[in-house]
Amino acid sequence: MEKVEVGEVFTITDENNEEQEVEVMAALTLDDTEYIAVSFVEDLREETQEDIDLFFMKLDEDGDFSAIESDEEFDKVSSAFDERMGGN
């Protein structure tokens, strides 16, 4: 996959095997791994800024985005995104 840009919309398959459109809200590289924060497009259209849920994904070795598996990695990525997005 090519470098993902903020604002880009793509489709993921959720745990119920349903396709969902997500929009990239932020991207960063941490410890040589690319991560993105995404939100469901449907939520972005309907919710206020405070109600938007962000989900973090990482670029795997195959060039696809996948879920973050460990709590430790999630906490590290979540903190890095909080700093980047909250520091504006």
C-alpha positions as CSV (number, residue, x, y, z in Angstrom):
1,M,0.0,0.0,0.0
2,E,1.2,3.5,-0.8
3,K,1.7,6.1,1.9
4,V,-1.7,6.9,3.4
5,E,-2.8,10.6,3.4
6,V,-4.9,12.3,6.1
7,G,-8.5,12.6,4.7
8,E,-8.2,9.5,2.6
9,V,-11.2,7.2,2.7
10,F,-10.9,3.4,2.4
11,T,-13.0,0.3,3.2
12,I,-12.2,-2.2,5.9
13,T,-13.9,-5.4,6.9
14,D,-15.0,-5.5,10.6
15,E,-15.2,-8.4,12.9
16,N,-18.8,-9.2,11.7
17,N,-17.4,-9.4,8.1
18,E,-19.2,-6.2,7.2
19,E,-17.5,-3.6,5.1
20,Q,-17.1,-0.1,6.7
21,E,-15.7,3.1,5.2
22,V,-13.1,4.8,7.3
23,E,-11.4,8.1,7.0
24,V,-7.8,8.6,8.0
25,M,-7.7,11.3,10.7
26,A,-3.9,11.2,11.4
27,A,-0.8,9.2,10.5
28,L,2.5,8.8,12.2
29,T,5.6,6.6,12.2
30,L,6.7,5.1,15.6
31,D,9.6,2.8,16.0
32,D,9.8,2.3,12.2
33,T,6.1,1.2,12.0
34,E,3.5,3.3,10.3
35,Y,0.3,3.8,12.2
36,I,-3.0,5.5,11.3
37,A,-5.9,6.8,13.3
38,V,-9.2,6.3,11.5
39,S,-12.9,6.9,12.2
40,F,-16.0,5.6,10.5
41,V,-17.2,7.9,7.8
42,E,-20.7,7.4,8.9
43,D,-19.8,8.7,12.4
44,L,-18.0,11.7,11.0
45,R,-21.1,12.7,9.1
46,E,-23.4,12.3,12.1
47,E,-21.5,13.0,15.4
48,T,-20.1,16.0,17.0
49,Q,-16.3,16.2,17.5
50,E,-16.5,14.9,21.0
51,D,-18.4,11.8,20.0
52,I,-16.1,10.6,17.3
53,D,-14.4,7.2,18.0
54,L,-10.8,6.8,16.7
55,F,-9.3,3.4,15.9
56,F,-5.6,2.8,15.5
57,M,-4.2,0.5,12.8
58,K,-0.7,-0.4,11.8
59,L,1.0,-1.2,8.5
60,D,2.0,-4.8,8.5
61,E,4.8,-6.5,6.7
62,D,2.5,-7.3,3.7
63,G,1.7,-3.6,3.3
64,D,-1.8,-3.9,4.6
65,F,-3.3,-2.2,7.7
66,S,-4.2,-4.4,10.5
67,A,-5.4,-4.1,14.1
68,I,-3.0,-3.5,16.9
69,E,-2.8,-6.7,18.9
70,S,-1.1,-5.9,22.3
71,D,-2.3,-3.5,25.0
72,E,1.3,-2.3,25.4
73,E,1.5,-1.3,21.7
74,F,-1.9,0.2,21.7
75,D,-1.1,2.4,24.8
76,K,2.1,3.6,23.1
77,V,0.4,4.4,19.9
78,S,-2.6,6.0,21.6
79,S,-0.3,8.3,23.6
80,A,1.7,9.3,20.5
81,F,-1.5,10.2,18.6
82,D,-2.8,12.1,21.7
83,E,0.3,14.2,21.8
84,R,0.2,14.9,18.0
85,M,-3.5,15.7,17.8
86,G,-3.8,17.4,21.2
87,G,-0.8,19.5,20.7
88,N,-2.3,21.6,17.9
